[in-house]
Amino acid sequence: MPALRGRALLSALPYVLQSRYEREVYEHYTAKALQTLTENTSRPMSPGSYIQRGYSELLRPQREETRTADDVIGGIKSRLRQIGGEE
């Protein structure tokens, strides 16, 4: 995106966000279509050898939660204390 002044940037922002959203939807659709295609093609030949994860899962893998419930509660309480100014 070219260098713009404040008002021009704010007026262009909705168009930029819309185009990014459309590109993301297209990429998601294409990835799901390819995943379905490989699954339907390879399943009869050799079960289990098709793409197991989606494109978005490869880009942004989900973290496994390793904290216990008490750790989560303690973290929330400490953040609330920080916000409240007690610490």
Jmol script that loads the backbone (N, CA, C; Angstrom):
load data "model"
ATOM      1  N   MET A   1       0.844  -1.167   0.000  1.00  0.00           N
ATOM      2  CA  MET A   1       0.000   0.000   0.000  1.00  0.00           C
ATOM      3  C   MET A   1       0.892   1.234   0.000  1.00  0.00           C
ATOM      4  N   PRO A   2       0.601   2.222  -0.845  1.00  0.00           N
ATOM      5  CA  PRO A   2       1.451   3.407  -0.904  1.00  0.00           C
ATOM      6  C   PRO A   2       1.328   4.252   0.361  1.00  0.00           C
ATOM      7  N   ALA A   3       2.294   5.128   0.562  1.00  0.00           N
ATOM      8  CA  ALA A   3       2.265   6.017   1.723  1.00  0.00           C
ATOM      9  C   ALA A   3       1.132   7.018   1.540  1.00  0.00           C
ATOM     10  N   LEU A   4       0.260   7.108   2.526  1.00  0.00           N
ATOM     11  CA  LEU A   4      -0.890   8.010   2.456  1.00  0.00           C
ATOM     12  C   LEU A   4      -0.944   8.860   3.707  1.00  0.00           C
ATOM     13  N   ARG A   5      -1.614   9.993   3.586  1.00  0.00           N
ATOM     14  CA  ARG A   5      -1.854  10.824   4.765  1.00  0.00           C
ATOM     15  C   ARG A   5      -2.984  10.223   5.585  1.00  0.00           C
ATOM     16  N   GLY A   6      -3.222  10.781   6.755  1.00  0.00           N
ATOM     17  CA  GLY A   6      -4.183  10.229   7.711  1.00  0.00           C
ATOM     18  C   GLY A   6      -5.574  10.007   7.165  1.00  0.00           C
ATOM     19  N   ARG A   7      -6.184  11.052   6.577  1.00  0.00           N
ATOM     20  CA  ARG A   7      -7.556  10.909   6.078  1.00  0.00           C
ATOM     21  C   ARG A   7      -7.636   9.925   4.924  1.00  0.00           C
ATOM     22  N   ALA A   8      -6.671   9.999   4.030  1.00  0.00           N
ATOM     23  CA  ALA A   8      -6.667   9.085   2.888  1.00  0.00           C
ATOM     24  C   ALA A   8      -6.502   7.644   3.362  1.00  0.00           C
ATOM     25  N   LEU A   9      -5.663   7.459   4.360  1.00  0.00           N
ATOM     26  CA  LEU A   9      -5.448   6.126   4.903  1.00  0.00           C
ATOM     27  C   LEU A   9      -6.724   5.587   5.537  1.00  0.00           C
ATOM     28  N   LEU A  10      -7.400   6.444   6.308  1.00  0.00           N
ATOM     29  CA  LEU A  10      -8.645   6.011   6.945  1.00  0.00           C
ATOM     30  C   LEU A  10      -9.734   5.721   5.924  1.00  0.00           C
ATOM     31  N   SER A  11      -9.773   6.480   4.838  1.00  0.00           N
ATOM     32  CA  SER A  11     -10.795   6.216   3.828  1.00  0.00           C
ATOM     33  C   SER A  11     -10.470   4.970   3.013  1.00  0.00           C
ATOM     34  N   ALA A  12      -9.188   4.632   2.871  1.00  0.00           N
ATOM     35  CA  ALA A  12      -8.800   3.444   2.112  1.00  0.00           C
ATOM     36  C   ALA A  12      -8.876   2.178   2.955  1.00  0.00           C
ATOM     37  N   LEU A  13      -8.872   2.313   4.266  1.00  0.00           N
ATOM     38  CA  LEU A  13      -8.829   1.158   5.165  1.00  0.00           C
ATOM     39  C   LEU A  13      -9.961   0.153   4.939  1.00  0.00           C
ATOM     40  N   PRO A  14     -11.226   0.579   4.800  1.00  0.00           N
ATOM     41  CA  PRO A  14     -12.284  -0.417   4.575  1.00  0.00           C
ATOM     42  C   PRO A  14     -12.067  -1.250   3.311  1.00  0.00           C
ATOM     43  N   TYR A  15     -11.559  -0.621   2.252  1.00  0.00           N
ATOM     44  CA  TYR A  15     -11.316  -1.355   1.005  1.00  0.00           C
ATOM     45  C   TYR A  15     -10.179  -2.363   1.169  1.00  0.00           C
ATOM     46  N   VAL A  16      -9.152  -1.968   1.888  1.00  0.00           N
ATOM     47  CA  VAL A  16      -8.027  -2.864   2.121  1.00  0.00           C
ATOM     48  C   VAL A  16      -8.478  -4.053   2.975  1.00  0.00           C
ATOM     49  N   LEU A  17      -9.243  -3.775   4.028  1.00  0.00           N
ATOM     50  CA  LEU A  17      -9.741  -4.852   4.884  1.00  0.00           C
ATOM     51  C   LEU A  17     -10.660  -5.790   4.113  1.00  0.00           C
ATOM     52  N   GLN A  18     -11.521  -5.234   3.261  1.00  0.00           N
ATOM     53  CA  GLN A  18     -12.428  -6.066   2.468  1.00  0.00           C
ATOM     54  C   GLN A  18     -11.659  -6.955   1.504  1.00  0.00           C
ATOM     55  N   SER A  19     -10.641  -6.406   0.850  1.00  0.00           N
ATOM     56  CA  SER A  19      -9.874  -7.213  -0.102  1.00  0.00           C
ATOM     57  C   SER A  19      -9.088  -8.305   0.621  1.00  0.00           C
ATOM     58  N   ARG A  20      -8.561  -8.002   1.810  1.00  0.00           N
ATOM     59  CA  ARG A  20      -7.851  -9.027   2.584  1.00  0.00           C
ATOM     60  C   ARG A  20      -8.803 -10.123   3.031  1.00  0.00           C
ATOM     61  N   TYR A  21     -10.010  -9.722   3.445  1.00  0.00           N
ATOM     62  CA  TYR A  21     -11.011 -10.694   3.862  1.00  0.00           C
ATOM     63  C   TYR A  21     -11.385 -11.606   2.691  1.00  0.00           C
ATOM     64  N   GLU A  22     -11.610 -11.019   1.512  1.00  0.00           N
ATOM     65  CA  GLU A  22     -11.966 -11.812   0.341  1.00  0.00           C
ATOM     66  C   GLU A  22     -10.846 -12.773  -0.038  1.00  0.00           C
ATOM     67  N   ARG A  23      -9.598 -12.307   0.046  1.00  0.00           N
ATOM     68  CA  ARG A  23      -8.467 -13.178  -0.277  1.00  0.00           C
ATOM     69  C   ARG A  23      -8.380 -14.332   0.728  1.00  0.00           C
ATOM     70  N   GLU A  24      -8.613 -14.029   1.994  1.00  0.00           N
ATOM     71  CA  GLU A  24      -8.562 -15.069   3.026  1.00  0.00           C
ATOM     72  C   GLU A  24      -9.664 -16.102   2.831  1.00  0.00           C
ATOM     73  N   VAL A  25     -10.858 -15.658   2.483  1.00  0.00           N
ATOM     74  CA  VAL A  25     -11.965 -16.576   2.225  1.00  0.00           C
ATOM     75  C   VAL A  25     -11.645 -17.449   1.013  1.00  0.00           C
ATOM     76  N   TYR A  26     -11.082 -16.837  -0.040  1.00  0.00           N
ATOM     77  CA  TYR A  26     -10.709 -17.601  -1.231  1.00  0.00           C
ATOM     78  C   TYR A  26      -9.650 -18.652  -0.896  1.00  0.00           C
ATOM     79  N   GLU A  27      -8.644 -18.269  -0.137  1.00  0.00           N
ATOM     80  CA  GLU A  27      -7.595 -19.218   0.234  1.00  0.00           C
ATOM     81  C   GLU A  27      -8.160 -20.362   1.070  1.00  0.00           C
ATOM     82  N   HIS A  28      -9.062 -20.036   1.979  1.00  0.00           N
ATOM     83  CA  HIS A  28      -9.673 -21.071   2.815  1.00  0.00           C
ATOM     84  C   HIS A  28     -10.502 -22.027   1.945  1.00  0.00           C
ATOM     85  N   TYR A  29     -11.281 -21.474   1.040  1.00  0.00           N
ATOM     86  CA  TYR A  29     -12.110 -22.291   0.154  1.00  0.00           C
ATOM     87  C   TYR A  29     -11.236 -23.193  -0.710  1.00  0.00           C
ATOM     88  N   THR A  30     -10.180 -22.627  -1.287  1.00  0.00           N
ATOM     89  CA  THR A  30      -9.291 -23.397  -2.150  1.00  0.00           C
ATOM     90  C   THR A  30      -8.611 -24.514  -1.370  1.00  0.00           C
ATOM     91  N   ALA A  31      -8.152 -24.201  -0.167  1.00  0.00           N
ATOM     92  CA  ALA A  31      -7.483 -25.213   0.648  1.00  0.00           C
ATOM     93  C   ALA A  31      -8.443 -26.342   1.019  1.00  0.00           C
ATOM     94  N   LYS A  32      -9.665 -26.011   1.398  1.00  0.00           N
ATOM     95  CA  LYS A  32     -10.646 -27.041   1.745  1.00  0.00           C
ATOM     96  C   LYS A  32     -11.000 -27.890   0.525  1.00  0.00           C
ATOM     97  N   ALA A  33     -11.111 -27.236  -0.647  1.00  0.00           N
ATOM     98  CA  ALA A  33     -11.416 -27.983  -1.867  1.00  0.00           C
ATOM     99  C   ALA A  33     -10.290 -28.958  -2.193  1.00  0.00           C
ATOM    100  N   LEU A  34      -9.049 -28.511  -2.067  1.00  0.00           N
ATOM    101  CA  LEU A  34      -7.915 -29.401  -2.335  1.00  0.00           C
ATOM    102  C   LEU A  34      -7.835 -30.526  -1.314  1.00  0.00           C
ATOM    103  N   GLN A  35      -8.131 -30.208  -0.062  1.00  0.00           N
ATOM    104  CA  GLN A  35      -8.119 -31.242   0.967  1.00  0.00           C
ATOM    105  C   GLN A  35      -9.186 -32.299   0.673  1.00  0.00           C
ATOM    106  N   THR A  36     -10.374 -31.857   0.298  1.00  0.00           N
ATOM    107  CA  THR A  36     -11.449 -32.789  -0.032  1.00  0.00           C
ATOM    108  C   THR A  36     -11.101 -33.611  -1.262  1.00  0.00           C
ATOM    109  N   LEU A  37     -10.515 -32.963  -2.248  1.00  0.00           N
ATOM    110  CA  LEU A  37     -10.127 -33.667  -3.464  1.00  0.00           C
ATOM    111  C   LEU A  37      -9.090 -34.748  -3.178  1.00  0.00           C
ATOM    112  N   THR A  38      -8.074 -34.425  -2.405  1.00  0.00           N
ATOM    113  CA  THR A  38      -7.054 -35.441  -2.096  1.00  0.00           C
ATOM    114  C   THR A  38      -7.630 -36.549  -1.231  1.00  0.00           C
ATOM    115  N   GLU A  39      -8.519 -36.198  -0.330  1.00  0.00           N
ATOM    116  CA  GLU A  39      -9.136 -37.222   0.524  1.00  0.00           C
ATOM    117  C   GLU A  39      -9.969 -38.178  -0.311  1.00  0.00           C
ATOM    118  N   ASN A  40     -10.794 -37.628  -1.199  1.00  0.00           N
ATOM    119  CA  ASN A  40     -11.664 -38.481  -2.015  1.00  0.00           C
ATOM    120  C   ASN A  40     -10.876 -39.291  -3.039  1.00  0.00           C
ATOM    121  N   THR A  41      -9.735 -38.768  -3.461  1.00  0.00           N
ATOM    122  CA  THR A  41      -8.929 -39.479  -4.450  1.00  0.00           C
ATOM    123  C   THR A  41      -8.105 -40.586  -3.800  1.00  0.00           C
ATOM    124  N   SER A  42      -7.526 -40.309  -2.663  1.00  0.00           N
ATOM    125  CA  SER A  42      -6.598 -41.278  -2.075  1.00  0.00           C
ATOM    126  C   SER A  42      -7.268 -42.280  -1.146  1.00  0.00           C
ATOM    127  N   ARG A  43      -8.422 -41.972  -0.647  1.00  0.00           N
ATOM    128  CA  ARG A  43      -9.060 -42.881   0.313  1.00  0.00           C
ATOM    129  C   ARG A  43      -9.297 -44.278  -0.265  1.00  0.00           C
ATOM    130  N   PRO A  44      -9.830 -44.415  -1.486  1.00  0.00           N
ATOM    131  CA  PRO A  44     -10.031 -45.775  -2.006  1.00  0.00           C
ATOM    132  C   PRO A  44      -8.718 -46.529  -2.245  1.00  0.00           C
ATOM    133  N   MET A  45      -7.653 -45.788  -2.543  1.00  0.00           N
ATOM    134  CA  MET A  45      -6.381 -46.441  -2.855  1.00  0.00           C
ATOM    135  C   MET A  45      -5.621 -46.867  -1.598  1.00  0.00           C
ATOM    136  N   SER A  46      -5.455 -45.926  -0.684  1.00  0.00           N
ATOM    137  CA  SER A  46      -4.714 -46.239   0.539  1.00  0.00           C
ATOM    138  C   SER A  46      -5.271 -45.380   1.668  1.00  0.00           C
ATOM    139  N   PRO A  47      -6.092 -45.953   2.505  1.00  0.00           N
ATOM    140  CA  PRO A  47      -6.730 -45.180   3.578  1.00  0.00           C
ATOM    141  C   PRO A  47      -5.716 -44.515   4.502  1.00  0.00           C
ATOM    142  N   GLY A  48      -5.987 -43.266   4.820  1.00  0.00           N
ATOM    143  CA  GLY A  48      -5.158 -42.549   5.770  1.00  0.00           C
ATOM    144  C   GLY A  48      -4.001 -41.786   5.176  1.00  0.00           C
ATOM    145  N   SER A  49      -3.815 -41.770   3.858  1.00  0.00           N
ATOM    146  CA  SER A  49      -2.662 -41.090   3.282  1.00  0.00           C
ATOM    147  C   SER A  49      -3.012 -39.738   2.666  1.00  0.00           C
ATOM    148  N   TYR A  50      -4.170 -39.194   2.972  1.00  0.00           N
ATOM    149  CA  TYR A  50      -4.539 -37.898   2.446  1.00  0.00           C
ATOM    150  C   TYR A  50      -4.176 -36.795   3.435  1.00  0.00           C
ATOM    151  N   ILE A  51      -4.347 -35.564   3.023  1.00  0.00           N
ATOM    152  CA  ILE A  51      -3.994 -34.411   3.855  1.00  0.00           C
ATOM    153  C   ILE A  51      -4.900 -34.396   5.090  1.00  0.00           C
ATOM    154  N   GLN A  52      -4.298 -34.472   6.246  1.00  0.00           N
ATOM    155  CA  GLN A  52      -5.064 -34.550   7.482  1.00  0.00           C
ATOM    156  C   GLN A  52      -5.400 -33.179   8.061  1.00  0.00           C
ATOM    157  N   ARG A  53      -4.505 -32.198   7.855  1.00  0.00           N
ATOM    158  CA  ARG A  53      -4.710 -30.876   8.445  1.00  0.00           C
ATOM    159  C   ARG A  53      -5.030 -29.861   7.363  1.00  0.00           C
ATOM    160  N   GLY A  54      -5.790 -28.844   7.739  1.00  0.00           N
ATOM    161  CA  GLY A  54      -6.144 -27.789   6.808  1.00  0.00           C
ATOM    162  C   GLY A  54      -5.044 -26.748   6.680  1.00  0.00           C
ATOM    163  N   TYR A  55      -5.190 -25.901   5.679  1.00  0.00           N
ATOM    164  CA  TYR A  55      -4.218 -24.841   5.394  1.00  0.00           C
ATOM    165  C   TYR A  55      -4.068 -23.898   6.588  1.00  0.00           C
ATOM    166  N   SER A  56      -5.194 -23.497   7.166  1.00  0.00           N
ATOM    167  CA  SER A  56      -5.134 -22.572   8.295  1.00  0.00           C
ATOM    168  C   SER A  56      -4.476 -23.222   9.512  1.00  0.00           C
ATOM    169  N   GLU A  57      -4.633 -24.527   9.674  1.00  0.00           N
ATOM    170  CA  GLU A  57      -3.985 -25.231  10.785  1.00  0.00           C
ATOM    171  C   GLU A  57      -2.480 -25.308  10.588  1.00  0.00           C
ATOM    172  N   LEU A  58      -2.037 -25.351   9.327  1.00  0.00           N
ATOM    173  CA  LEU A  58      -0.607 -25.357   9.051  1.00  0.00           C
ATOM    174  C   LEU A  58       0.005 -23.985   9.302  1.00  0.00           C
ATOM    175  N   LEU A  59      -0.746 -22.926   8.955  1.00  0.00           N
ATOM    176  CA  LEU A  59      -0.237 -21.564   9.153  1.00  0.00           C
ATOM    177  C   LEU A  59      -0.234 -21.171  10.623  1.00  0.00           C
ATOM    178  N   ARG A  60      -1.325 -21.502  11.309  1.00  0.00           N
ATOM    179  CA  ARG A  60      -1.471 -21.114  12.718  1.00  0.00           C
ATOM    180  C   ARG A  60      -1.802 -22.353  13.539  1.00  0.00           C
ATOM    181  N   PRO A  61      -0.797 -23.147  13.899  1.00  0.00           N
ATOM    182  CA  PRO A  61      -1.086 -24.367  14.664  1.00  0.00           C
ATOM    183  C   PRO A  61      -1.662 -24.035  16.045  1.00  0.00           C
ATOM    184  N   GLN A  62      -2.578 -24.861  16.489  1.00  0.00           N
ATOM    185  CA  GLN A  62      -3.198 -24.678  17.795  1.00  0.00           C
ATOM    186  C   GLN A  62      -2.237 -25.129  18.886  1.00  0.00           C
ATOM    187  N   ARG A  63      -2.127 -24.307  19.922  1.00  0.00           N
ATOM    188  CA  ARG A  63      -1.284 -24.689  21.052  1.00  0.00           C
ATOM    189  C   ARG A  63      -2.075 -25.606  21.976  1.00  0.00           C
ATOM    190  N   GLU A  64      -1.383 -26.577  22.526  1.00  0.00           N
ATOM    191  CA  GLU A  64      -2.020 -27.412  23.532  1.00  0.00           C
ATOM    192  C   GLU A  64      -1.928 -26.719  24.877  1.00  0.00           C
ATOM    193  N   GLU A  65      -3.010 -26.735  25.625  1.00  0.00           N
ATOM    194  CA  GLU A  65      -3.048 -26.097  26.937  1.00  0.00           C
ATOM    195  C   GLU A  65      -2.341 -27.004  27.937  1.00  0.00           C
ATOM    196  N   THR A  66      -1.306 -26.478  28.567  1.00  0.00           N
ATOM    197  CA  THR A  66      -0.553 -27.265  29.541  1.00  0.00           C
ATOM    198  C   THR A  66      -0.781 -26.773  30.959  1.00  0.00           C
ATOM    199  N   ARG A  67      -1.486 -25.641  31.089  1.00  0.00           N
ATOM    200  CA  ARG A  67      -1.736 -25.115  32.432  1.00  0.00           C
ATOM    201  C   ARG A  67      -2.899 -25.848  33.084  1.00  0.00           C
ATOM    202  N   THR A  68      -2.849 -25.928  34.401  1.00  0.00           N
ATOM    203  CA  THR A  68      -3.963 -26.513  35.142  1.00  0.00           C
ATOM    204  C   THR A  68      -5.011 -25.435  35.378  1.00  0.00           C
ATOM    205  N   ALA A  69      -6.171 -25.845  35.856  1.00  0.00           N
ATOM    206  CA  ALA A  69      -7.243 -24.889  36.129  1.00  0.00           C
ATOM    207  C   ALA A  69      -6.803 -23.884  37.189  1.00  0.00           C
ATOM    208  N   ASP A  70      -6.069 -24.346  38.199  1.00  0.00           N
ATOM    209  CA  ASP A  70      -5.598 -23.446  39.248  1.00  0.00           C
ATOM    210  C   ASP A  70      -4.607 -22.418  38.694  1.00  0.00           C
ATOM    211  N   ASP A  71      -3.771 -22.829  37.745  1.00  0.00           N
ATOM    212  CA  ASP A  71      -2.833 -21.894  37.120  1.00  0.00           C
ATOM    213  C   ASP A  71      -3.577 -20.808  36.348  1.00  0.00           C
ATOM    214  N   VAL A  72      -4.611 -21.199  35.615  1.00  0.00           N
ATOM    215  CA  VAL A  72      -5.397 -20.238  34.843  1.00  0.00           C
ATOM    216  C   VAL A  72      -6.085 -19.244  35.775  1.00  0.00           C
ATOM    217  N   ILE A  73      -6.701 -19.745  36.825  1.00  0.00           N
ATOM    218  CA  ILE A  73      -7.397 -18.884  37.786  1.00  0.00           C
ATOM    219  C   ILE A  73      -6.410 -17.935  38.456  1.00  0.00           C
ATOM    220  N   GLY A  74      -5.249 -18.446  38.841  1.00  0.00           N
ATOM    221  CA  GLY A  74      -4.223 -17.592  39.448  1.00  0.00           C
ATOM    222  C   GLY A  74      -3.743 -16.511  38.501  1.00  0.00           C
ATOM    223  N   GLY A  75      -3.579 -16.842  37.229  1.00  0.00           N
ATOM    224  CA  GLY A  75      -3.165 -15.851  36.239  1.00  0.00           C
ATOM    225  C   GLY A  75      -4.199 -14.761  36.052  1.00  0.00           C
ATOM    226  N   ILE A  76      -5.472 -15.141  36.020  1.00  0.00           N
ATOM    227  CA  ILE A  76      -6.547 -14.156  35.880  1.00  0.00           C
ATOM    228  C   ILE A  76      -6.592 -13.248  37.095  1.00  0.00           C
ATOM    229  N   LYS A  77      -6.452 -13.823  38.280  1.00  0.00           N
ATOM    230  CA  LYS A  77      -6.471 -13.008  39.503  1.00  0.00           C
ATOM    231  C   LYS A  77      -5.312 -12.028  39.531  1.00  0.00           C
ATOM    232  N   SER A  78      -4.125 -12.452  39.102  1.00  0.00           N
ATOM    233  CA  SER A  78      -2.975 -11.544  39.117  1.00  0.00           C
ATOM    234  C   SER A  78      -3.159 -10.415  38.098  1.00  0.00           C
ATOM    235  N   ARG A  79      -3.734 -10.729  36.939  1.00  0.00           N
ATOM    236  CA  ARG A  79      -3.996  -9.669  35.954  1.00  0.00           C
ATOM    237  C   ARG A  79      -5.024  -8.678  36.478  1.00  0.00           C
ATOM    238  N   LEU A  80      -6.054  -9.191  37.148  1.00  0.00           N
ATOM    239  CA  LEU A  80      -7.062  -8.301  37.718  1.00  0.00           C
ATOM    240  C   LEU A  80      -6.456  -7.394  38.790  1.00  0.00           C
ATOM    241  N   ARG A  81      -5.541  -7.946  39.586  1.00  0.00           N
ATOM    242  CA  ARG A  81      -4.861  -7.130  40.592  1.00  0.00           C
ATOM    243  C   ARG A  81      -4.020  -6.038  39.932  1.00  0.00           C
ATOM    244  N   GLN A  82      -3.346  -6.380  38.838  1.00  0.00           N
ATOM    245  CA  GLN A  82      -2.532  -5.399  38.106  1.00  0.00           C
ATOM    246  C   GLN A  82      -3.405  -4.294  37.538  1.00  0.00           C
ATOM    247  N   ILE A  83      -4.541  -4.676  36.969  1.00  0.00           N
ATOM    248  CA  ILE A  83      -5.454  -3.677  36.398  1.00  0.00           C
ATOM    249  C   ILE A  83      -6.016  -2.782  37.489  1.00  0.00           C
ATOM    250  N   GLY A  84      -6.348  -3.382  38.616  1.00  0.00           N
ATOM    251  CA  GLY A  84      -6.912  -2.634  39.732  1.00  0.00           C
ATOM    252  C   GLY A  84      -5.872  -1.778  40.463  1.00  0.00           C
ATOM    253  N   GLY A  85      -4.606  -1.969  40.168  1.00  0.00           N
ATOM    254  CA  GLY A  85      -3.566  -1.175  40.784  1.00  0.00           C
ATOM    255  C   GLY A  85      -3.114  -1.663  42.141  1.00  0.00           C
ATOM    256  N   GLU A  86      -3.433  -2.877  42.507  1.00  0.00           N
ATOM    257  CA  GLU A  86      -3.042  -3.414  43.805  1.00  0.00           C
ATOM    258  C   GLU A  86      -1.605  -3.862  43.848  1.00  0.00           C
ATOM    259  N   GLU A  87      -1.001  -4.143  42.680  1.00  0.00           N
ATOM    260  CA  GLU A  87       0.398  -4.601  42.671  1.00  0.00           C
ATOM    261  C   GLU A  87       1.307  -3.487  42.229  1.00  0.00           C
TER     262      GLU A  87
END
end "model"
wireframe off; spacefill off
backbone 0.3
color backbone group
